[in-house]
Amino acid sequence: MRSPLLLSFVFAAPLLAQSPLADSTVVDSIAPGLEYRYVVRQEGPWRAHVVRVDLKSGAYTVRSVRALDSLRGRETVSGMVARARREGHDVRVAINADFFDLKSGESINNQISDGRIWRALSWSGAPRAPMRSARGQFGLTRSGRPVIDRFVFTGTVHSTRRSWALDGVNAIPANGEGLVLWLGESNGKARTDSLHPARQLRVAVVRGSWRDSLMLRPAGPVAKADSAALGARDGVLVAYGRTAARLDSIAAIKGSFDVHPSWIPAVGAVDQLVGGWPVMLRDGIPMIESSATSEFTGKSNTDVRHPRSLIGFDADTSHLFIVAVDGRSPASAGMTLAEAAEFLRGLGVAHALNLDGGGSTALIIDGRVVNRPSDPQGERSVANALLIEARRRSP
């Protein structure tokens, strides 16, 4: 149980952020293994909220969640926390995650939740960009090890004698080329449009899950792609561009076939994954300058002070750091990416990723927003979030 002193401090933090204070750092405990820091620096001026999570204790899990438990739509981080609590999860801390489409609420990058692939791409970045690229992502392996890298999906379809590349899950390829598996959670999203004509093969999900592999079987002939609703055990393999021959070969399979997920770089089975942009620190070295070419990071993101949502971990992966930097106010201007990278290094962070910031930045502790969202209306509805939950103990 948290102390009354900490409760009063945490809930007052947004008010403190409006006051001109000397440089200070207030440190307190949310719970054993969860430390909260409120950092005031006048040089910015900056107000930052830092949560340090002890990963080695095994007391906490990190879980990614979708807004409204849907591929499309938006929800506040507070709303996602409240829903998770109703489902029996003991959520202690939460922060917003990936950039997203303001109209549809779809996240820009990959997402995995408890091994379930919501969205997977063979590459990411600006559509029709001159070079293929991949943007940064934060994840946890099945063993609970945190990872930050520019992951790309490299699935495979296997029959008894042949295998084919699978280029994505629940997402039209940005370059219009690829074989993609669409499943029931994609309902409501068009699988084709005037720029991406395609062919499809309906499949039935026989058994399995994304945690290991899915067994599918053809459930009809190859036809023009549509967006008809899918049942819980239904799917569609859609071939975009020059991958039609791949689809025809799979359609000729007599019986079932398997679909296996994998990622590059290989880090083992990945159970949680969310996108960000860009990778800020790698082995303690700032990556901001190189992100202009590696992740197409523009100066409006890099060089302008914004509210920031940040995530990182130390060199031995023993501690996770979740940071919200207030911005766009007289009390706290926000940080450039270079300033944010140096701030994280000062905390002992070796690997870090920039999450969606600006008006999206929201840090929740025990159900309350502790930072100062910059939108006039307060907390913004976003696409997804990361939740820090007390691990469920076996009876």
C-alpha positions as CSV (number, residue, x, y, z in Angstrom):
1,M,0.0,0.0,0.0
2,R,1.3,3.5,-0.8
3,S,1.9,6.0,1.9
4,P,-0.5,9.0,2.3
5,L,2.6,11.2,1.9
6,L,3.3,9.8,-1.6
7,L,-0.3,10.0,-2.6
8,S,-0.5,13.6,-1.8
9,F,2.8,14.4,-3.6
10,V,2.0,12.4,-6.8
11,F,-1.4,13.9,-7.2
12,A,-0.1,17.4,-6.6
13,A,2.8,17.1,-9.1
14,P,0.9,18.8,-12.0
15,L,0.3,21.8,-9.7
16,L,4.0,21.8,-8.6
17,A,4.9,21.8,-12.3
18,Q,3.3,25.2,-12.7
19,S,5.3,26.8,-9.9
20,P,8.8,28.4,-10.3
21,L,11.0,26.2,-8.2
22,A,14.8,25.8,-7.7
23,D,16.4,22.8,-9.2
24,S,15.2,19.8,-7.2
25,T,14.5,16.0,-7.4
26,V,12.0,14.5,-5.1
27,V,12.2,10.7,-4.9
28,D,9.6,8.5,-3.3
29,S,8.3,4.9,-3.5
30,I,5.1,3.9,-5.3
31,A,5.6,0.3,-4.1
32,P,8.5,-2.0,-3.5
33,G,10.5,-2.0,-6.7
34,L,8.7,1.0,-8.2
35,E,10.3,4.4,-7.6
36,Y,8.9,7.8,-8.7
37,R,11.0,10.9,-9.2
38,Y,9.8,14.4,-9.9
39,V,12.6,16.4,-11.4
40,V,12.7,20.2,-11.7
41,R,15.5,21.9,-13.8
42,Q,15.4,25.6,-14.4
43,E,17.8,25.6,-17.3
44,G,15.0,24.4,-19.6
45,P,12.9,25.1,-17.8
46,W,12.0,21.4,-17.4
47,R,9.6,19.3,-15.3
48,A,10.0,15.6,-15.7
49,H,8.3,12.6,-14.1
50,V,10.4,9.4,-13.9
51,V,9.3,5.9,-12.9
52,R,12.0,3.3,-12.3
53,V,10.9,-0.3,-12.4
54,D,12.9,-3.1,-10.9
55,L,12.7,-5.9,-13.5
56,K,15.0,-8.4,-11.7
57,S,12.6,-8.7,-8.7
58,G,10.0,-10.4,-10.9
59,A,7.3,-8.5,-9.1
60,Y,6.1,-6.6,-12.2
61,T,5.1,-7.4,-15.8
62,V,5.0,-5.0,-18.8
63,R,2.1,-5.3,-21.1
64,S,1.1,-3.5,-24.3
65,V,-2.6,-2.8,-24.9
66,R,-4.7,-1.4,-27.7
67,A,-7.2,1.4,-27.4
68,L,-10.7,-0.1,-27.0
69,D,-9.1,-3.6,-27.5
70,S,-9.4,-2.9,-31.2
71,L,-7.1,-2.4,-34.2
72,R,-8.9,0.9,-34.9
73,G,-10.1,3.7,-32.5
74,R,-8.7,5.8,-29.8
75,E,-8.9,5.9,-26.0
76,T,-7.2,7.8,-23.2
77,V,-4.4,6.0,-21.3
78,S,-6.5,6.4,-18.2
79,G,-9.4,4.7,-20.0
80,M,-7.1,1.7,-20.9
81,V,-5.9,1.5,-17.3
82,A,-9.5,1.5,-16.0
83,R,-10.5,-1.2,-18.4
84,A,-7.5,-3.4,-17.5
85,R,-8.4,-3.0,-13.8
86,R,-11.9,-4.1,-14.4
87,E,-10.5,-7.2,-16.1
88,G,-8.5,-8.0,-12.9
89,H,-5.1,-6.5,-13.8
90,D,-3.3,-4.7,-10.9
91,V,-2.0,-1.7,-13.0
92,R,0.4,0.5,-11.1
93,V,1.9,2.6,-13.9
94,A,1.0,3.4,-17.6
95,I,2.3,5.6,-20.4
96,N,1.1,6.2,-24.0
97,A,3.1,4.5,-26.7
98,D,3.1,4.7,-30.5
99,F,2.4,7.4,-33.0
100,F,-1.0,6.9,-34.7
101,D,-3.3,8.0,-37.5
102,L,-5.5,10.8,-36.0
103,K,-8.6,9.7,-38.0
104,S,-8.5,5.9,-37.7
105,G,-6.6,5.5,-34.4
106,E,-4.3,2.9,-36.0
107,S,-0.8,2.8,-34.6
108,I,2.0,3.5,-37.1
109,N,4.2,0.6,-36.2
110,N,4.1,-3.0,-35.1
111,Q,2.3,-4.2,-32.0
112,I,2.3,-7.4,-30.0
113,S,0.3,-8.0,-26.8
114,D,0.9,-11.1,-24.8
115,G,2.2,-12.8,-27.9
116,R,-0.8,-11.8,-30.0
117,I,0.2,-9.9,-33.2
118,W,-2.1,-6.9,-33.7
119,R,-0.1,-5.4,-36.5
120,A,3.2,-6.5,-38.2
121,L,5.1,-4.9,-41.1
122,S,8.1,-6.0,-43.2
123,W,9.3,-2.4,-43.0
124,S,8.0,0.9,-41.7
125,G,8.5,4.6,-42.2
126,A,6.9,7.1,-44.6
127,P,4.9,5.5,-47.4
128,R,6.7,5.7,-50.8
129,A,9.9,6.8,-49.1
130,P,13.0,6.6,-51.3
131,M,14.5,3.9,-49.1
132,R,13.1,1.0,-47.1
133,S,13.5,1.6,-43.4
134,A,12.2,0.5,-40.0
135,R,11.4,2.7,-37.1
136,G,12.3,2.0,-33.5
137,Q,10.3,-0.3,-31.2
138,F,10.3,-1.4,-27.6
139,G,9.5,-4.9,-26.6
140,L,9.9,-7.7,-24.1
141,T,11.0,-11.2,-25.0
142,R,9.1,-14.2,-23.6
143,S,11.8,-14.5,-20.9
144,G,11.0,-10.9,-19.8
145,R,14.1,-9.2,-21.2
146,P,13.5,-5.7,-22.5
147,V,14.7,-4.9,-26.1
148,I,14.8,-1.8,-28.2
149,D,15.6,-2.0,-31.9
150,R,14.2,-1.4,-35.4
151,F,12.3,-4.7,-35.8
152,V,10.9,-5.9,-39.1
153,F,8.5,-8.9,-39.5
154,T,9.7,-11.9,-41.4
155,G,7.0,-14.6,-41.1
156,T,6.9,-17.8,-43.1
157,V,4.1,-20.1,-44.5
158,H,5.1,-23.8,-44.4
159,S,3.6,-26.8,-46.1
160,T,5.1,-30.3,-45.9
161,R,7.3,-29.6,-48.9
162,R,7.6,-25.8,-49.4
163,S,7.7,-22.5,-47.6
164,W,6.9,-18.9,-48.6
165,A,7.6,-15.5,-47.1
166,L,4.8,-13.8,-45.2
167,D,5.3,-10.0,-45.2
168,G,2.8,-8.7,-42.7
169,V,-0.2,-9.1,-40.5
170,N,-3.3,-6.8,-40.5
171,A,-1.7,-4.0,-42.6
172,I,-1.6,-3.0,-46.2
173,P,2.1,-2.9,-47.2
174,A,3.3,0.7,-47.5
175,N,5.0,-0.1,-50.9
176,G,2.0,-2.1,-52.2
177,E,4.0,-5.3,-52.4
178,G,3.7,-8.3,-50.1
179,L,1.7,-11.3,-48.8
180,V,-0.3,-10.4,-45.6
181,L,-2.5,-12.4,-43.3
182,W,-5.6,-10.7,-42.0
183,L,-7.4,-12.1,-39.0
184,G,-10.6,-11.3,-37.1
185,E,-9.3,-8.3,-35.1
186,S,-8.8,-6.4,-38.4
187,N,-12.6,-6.1,-38.9
188,G,-13.6,-2.6,-39.9
189,K,-10.3,-1.9,-41.8
190,A,-10.3,-2.0,-45.6
191,R,-7.9,-4.7,-46.9
192,T,-7.6,-3.1,-50.3
193,D,-8.1,0.3,-52.0
194,S,-7.7,2.0,-55.4
195,L,-3.9,2.2,-54.8
196,H,-3.5,-1.4,-53.6
197,P,-5.6,-3.8,-55.7
198,A,-5.1,-7.4,-54.5
199,R,-6.2,-11.0,-54.5
200,Q,-7.2,-13.1,-51.5
201,L,-7.5,-16.6,-50.2
202,R,-9.9,-17.2,-47.4
203,V,-8.5,-19.5,-44.7
204,A,-9.8,-21.2,-41.6
205,V,-7.8,-21.1,-38.3
206,V,-7.5,-24.8,-37.3
207,R,-5.5,-24.3,-34.1
208,G,-2.5,-22.6,-32.5
209,S,-1.7,-19.0,-31.7
210,W,0.9,-16.4,-32.6
211,R,2.9,-17.4,-29.5
212,D,4.2,-20.3,-31.5
213,S,2.5,-20.9,-34.8
214,L,-0.9,-21.0,-36.4
215,M,-2.3,-23.9,-38.4
216,L,-4.5,-22.7,-41.3
217,R,-6.3,-24.4,-44.2
218,P,-7.7,-23.0,-47.4
219,A,-11.4,-22.2,-47.2
220,G,-12.3,-21.2,-50.8
221,P,-10.7,-20.2,-54.2
222,V,-8.5,-17.3,-54.9
223,A,-10.6,-14.2,-55.6
224,K,-10.5,-10.5,-55.8
225,A,-9.8,-9.0,-52.4
226,D,-12.7,-7.6,-50.3
227,S,-13.3,-6.4,-46.8
228,A,-16.0,-8.8,-45.7
229,A,-16.2,-9.4,-42.0
230,L,-14.2,-12.3,-40.5
231,G,-15.2,-14.6,-37.7
232,A,-13.0,-15.4,-34.7
233,R,-11.6,-18.5,-36.5
234,D,-11.5,-17.0,-40.0
235,G,-8.7,-15.3,-41.9
236,V,-7.7,-14.0,-45.3
237,L,-4.3,-14.2,-47.0
238,V,-4.0,-11.2,-49.3
239,A,-1.4,-10.9,-52.1
240,Y,-0.5,-7.4,-53.1
241,G,1.5,-6.5,-56.2
242,R,3.7,-9.2,-57.6
243,T,3.1,-11.7,-54.8
244,A,0.0,-13.3,-56.6
245,A,2.0,-16.3,-57.6
246,R,2.9,-17.0,-54.0
247,L,-0.8,-17.0,-53.1
248,D,-1.7,-19.4,-56.0
249,S,0.9,-21.8,-54.8
250,I,-0.5,-21.8,-51.2
251,A,-4.0,-22.2,-52.5
252,A,-3.0,-25.4,-54.2
253,I,-2.0,-27.0,-50.9
254,K,-4.1,-30.1,-50.1
255,G,-4.9,-29.8,-46.4
256,S,-3.5,-27.6,-43.7
257,F,-0.4,-25.4,-43.5
258,D,1.5,-23.5,-40.8
259,V,2.3,-19.8,-40.3
260,H,5.3,-18.9,-38.2
261,P,6.1,-15.4,-36.9
262,S,9.7,-14.2,-36.7
263,W,11.5,-10.9,-36.4
264,I,14.8,-9.3,-37.5
265,P,16.9,-8.7,-35.6
266,A,16.4,-12.0,-33.9
267,V,16.0,-11.7,-30.1
268,G,14.0,-14.9,-29.4
269,A,10.2,-15.0,-29.1
270,V,8.7,-11.6,-28.6
271,D,5.6,-11.3,-26.3
272,Q,5.2,-7.5,-26.2
273,L,6.0,-4.9,-28.8
274,V,5.1,-1.2,-29.5
275,G,6.5,1.3,-31.9
276,G,8.1,4.7,-31.3
277,W,10.4,7.0,-33.2
278,P,13.4,7.2,-33.1
279,V,15.8,5.1,-31.2
280,M,17.6,7.6,-28.9
281,L,20.3,5.7,-27.1
282,R,22.1,2.5,-28.0
283,D,24.7,1.2,-25.5
284,G,24.7,4.7,-24.0
285,I,25.6,6.4,-27.3
286,P,23.1,9.0,-28.6
287,M,21.6,8.0,-32.0
288,I,19.8,11.3,-32.7
289,E,21.9,12.5,-35.6
290,S,21.9,9.2,-37.4
291,S,18.1,8.8,-37.0
292,A,17.7,11.4,-39.8
293,T,18.7,8.8,-42.4
294,S,18.0,5.6,-40.5
295,E,14.5,6.5,-39.4
296,F,13.7,9.6,-41.5
297,T,13.4,11.7,-38.4
298,G,12.6,15.3,-39.3
299,K,13.9,18.4,-37.6
300,S,10.4,19.3,-36.3
301,N,10.7,16.2,-34.1
302,T,14.5,16.3,-33.4
303,D,15.3,20.0,-32.8
304,V,12.0,21.4,-31.4
305,R,11.2,21.2,-27.7
306,H,8.1,19.1,-27.1
307,P,6.5,17.2,-24.3
308,R,8.1,13.8,-24.4
309,S,7.1,10.2,-23.5
310,L,10.3,8.1,-23.2
311,I,11.2,4.5,-22.4
312,G,14.5,2.9,-21.7
313,F,16.5,0.5,-19.6
314,D,20.0,0.3,-18.1
315,A,23.0,-1.7,-19.4
316,D,22.3,-4.9,-17.5
317,T,18.5,-4.7,-18.2
318,S,17.8,-4.7,-14.5
319,H,15.7,-1.5,-14.4
320,L,13.1,0.0,-16.8
321,F,12.7,3.7,-17.0
322,I,9.4,5.4,-18.0
323,V,9.6,9.2,-18.4
324,A,7.1,11.9,-19.1
325,V,8.5,15.4,-19.8
326,D,6.0,18.3,-19.5
327,G,6.1,20.9,-22.2
328,R,4.5,23.8,-24.1
329,S,4.1,25.8,-20.8
330,P,6.1,28.6,-19.0
331,A,7.0,26.1,-16.3
332,S,8.3,23.5,-18.7
333,A,9.3,24.1,-22.3
334,G,9.8,20.4,-23.2
335,M,12.9,18.9,-24.6
336,T,14.6,18.4,-27.9
337,L,15.6,14.8,-28.6
338,A,19.3,15.5,-27.9
339,E,18.3,17.1,-24.5
340,A,16.1,14.1,-23.7
341,A,18.9,11.7,-24.6
342,E,21.3,13.5,-22.2
343,F,18.6,13.6,-19.5
344,L,18.1,9.8,-19.8
345,R,21.9,9.1,-19.7
346,G,22.0,11.1,-16.5
347,L,19.5,8.6,-15.0
348,G,21.7,5.7,-16.0
349,V,19.7,4.7,-19.1
350,A,21.8,2.9,-21.8
351,H,19.1,2.0,-24.4
352,A,16.1,4.4,-25.0
353,L,13.2,5.0,-27.4
354,N,11.2,8.2,-28.0
355,L,7.5,7.4,-27.9
356,D,4.7,9.6,-29.2
357,G,4.9,12.9,-27.4
358,G,3.3,16.4,-27.6
359,G,-0.3,16.3,-26.5
360,S,-0.3,12.5,-26.4
361,T,2.1,12.4,-23.4
362,A,0.3,10.9,-20.4
363,L,1.9,9.1,-17.4
364,I,-0.5,7.4,-15.1
365,I,0.3,6.2,-11.5
366,D,-2.3,4.3,-9.6
367,G,-5.1,5.5,-11.9
368,R,-4.1,9.3,-11.8
369,V,-2.4,11.4,-14.4
370,V,0.7,12.8,-12.8
371,N,2.2,14.9,-15.6
372,R,0.6,18.0,-17.2
373,P,-0.9,17.1,-20.6
374,S,-0.4,20.0,-23.0
375,D,-3.7,19.8,-24.9
376,P,-6.2,22.4,-23.5
377,Q,-8.8,19.7,-22.9
378,G,-6.4,17.6,-21.0
379,E,-5.5,13.9,-21.6
380,R,-5.6,13.0,-25.3
381,S,-7.1,9.8,-26.7
382,V,-4.3,7.7,-28.3
383,A,-3.9,4.3,-30.0
384,N,-2.1,2.2,-27.5
385,A,-0.2,2.1,-24.2
386,L,2.3,0.3,-22.0
387,L,1.0,-0.9,-18.6
388,I,3.2,-1.9,-15.6
389,E,1.3,-4.4,-13.6
390,A,1.9,-6.3,-10.4
391,R,2.6,-9.9,-11.4
392,R,-0.2,-12.3,-10.6
393,R,0.8,-14.9,-8.1
394,S,-0.3,-18.5,-8.3
395,P,-2.5,-19.5,-5.4
